[in-house]
């Protein structure tokens, strides 16, 4: 099992943050299918203020490049990503167009 941690910021607007959370209470079934179809077996997103942290557990054959290629050809995923960008903003140091940024693990008990 592979594990990943990613981060992203939301725009600093209470109404937009509330909308973002509402969307995540009713994620489109096509998005769930895309996530699980890529080999992700568990995904959790946490929020503190405007900072989001996502934990992913995935099958050994999962790769972000394979997921990105699948997403690029899925119109519903593209629609979801365009909608989510209304609420999201890149963190400092993110590459152009990069949303979620992979975090480096620095400690494990």
C-alpha positions as CSV (number, residue, x, y, z in Angstrom):
1,X,0.0,0.0,0.0
2,X,1.3,3.4,-1.0
3,X,0.6,6.5,1.1
4,X,0.7,10.1,0.1
5,X,0.1,13.5,1.7
6,X,-0.7,16.6,-0.4
7,X,-1.6,20.2,0.5
8,X,-3.5,23.0,-1.1
9,X,-4.9,26.4,0.0
10,X,-8.5,27.6,-0.3
11,X,-9.3,31.2,-1.1
12,X,-9.7,33.2,2.1
13,X,-13.5,33.7,1.8
14,X,-15.9,32.1,4.4
15,X,-18.7,31.8,1.8
16,X,-16.5,30.1,-0.8
17,X,-15.1,27.7,1.9
18,X,-18.6,26.7,3.0
19,X,-19.5,26.1,-0.7
20,X,-16.4,24.0,-1.1
21,X,-17.3,21.8,1.9
22,X,-20.9,21.4,0.6
23,X,-19.5,20.1,-2.7
24,X,-17.5,17.5,-0.8
25,X,-20.5,16.3,1.1
26,X,-22.0,15.2,-2.3
27,X,-19.1,14.4,-4.6
28,X,-20.3,13.4,-8.0
29,X,-20.3,9.6,-8.6
30,X,-18.1,10.0,-11.7
31,X,-15.4,11.6,-9.4
32,X,-15.6,8.7,-7.0
33,X,-15.3,6.3,-9.9
34,X,-12.3,8.2,-11.2
35,X,-10.5,8.1,-7.9
36,X,-11.1,4.4,-7.2
37,X,-10.5,3.5,-10.8
38,X,-7.0,5.0,-10.6
39,X,-6.0,2.6,-7.7
40,X,-6.7,4.9,-4.8
41,X,-8.3,2.9,-2.0
42,X,-8.8,5.7,0.5
43,X,-8.8,9.5,0.4
44,X,-9.3,11.9,3.3
45,X,-9.2,15.7,3.2
46,X,-8.8,17.9,6.3
47,X,-9.1,21.6,6.6
48,X,-7.6,24.2,9.0
49,X,-8.5,27.7,8.0
50,X,-7.7,27.9,4.4
51,X,-5.1,25.1,4.4
52,X,-6.2,21.7,3.1
53,X,-4.3,18.4,3.6
54,X,-5.2,15.3,1.6
55,X,-4.2,11.8,2.6
56,X,-4.2,9.1,0.0
57,X,-3.8,5.3,0.3
58,X,-3.3,3.5,-3.0
59,X,-2.5,0.2,-4.6
60,X,1.1,-0.5,-5.4
61,X,0.6,0.2,-9.2
62,X,-0.9,3.7,-8.6
63,X,1.0,6.6,-10.0
64,X,0.2,10.3,-10.2
65,X,1.1,10.4,-13.9
66,X,-1.3,7.5,-14.7
67,X,-4.0,9.3,-12.7
68,X,-3.3,12.6,-14.6
69,X,-3.5,10.9,-17.9
70,X,-6.9,9.3,-17.0
71,X,-8.2,12.6,-15.7
72,X,-7.1,14.5,-18.9
73,X,-9.5,12.3,-21.0
74,X,-12.4,12.4,-18.6
75,X,-14.7,15.4,-19.3
76,X,-16.6,15.0,-15.9
77,X,-13.3,15.1,-14.0
78,X,-12.3,18.2,-16.0
79,X,-15.6,19.8,-15.1
80,X,-15.1,19.0,-11.4
81,X,-11.6,20.4,-11.4
82,X,-12.7,23.6,-13.1
83,X,-15.4,24.0,-10.5
84,X,-13.0,23.3,-7.6
85,X,-10.5,25.9,-8.9
86,X,-13.2,28.6,-8.1
87,X,-12.3,27.8,-4.4
88,X,-8.7,26.8,-4.5
89,X,-5.4,28.7,-4.9
90,X,-1.9,27.4,-5.2
91,X,0.5,27.3,-2.3
92,X,3.7,29.2,-2.3
93,X,6.2,27.3,-4.5
94,X,3.6,25.4,-6.5
95,X,4.4,25.0,-10.2
96,X,2.3,26.9,-12.8
97,X,-1.1,25.2,-13.0
98,X,-0.3,22.9,-10.0
99,X,-3.1,22.5,-7.5
100,X,-2.4,19.8,-4.9
101,X,1.3,19.6,-4.0
102,X,2.9,16.4,-2.7
103,X,4.3,16.9,0.8
104,X,7.6,15.3,2.0
105,X,7.4,13.0,4.9
106,X,9.8,14.1,7.6
107,X,8.8,11.8,10.5
108,X,7.1,8.5,11.2
109,X,6.7,6.8,14.6
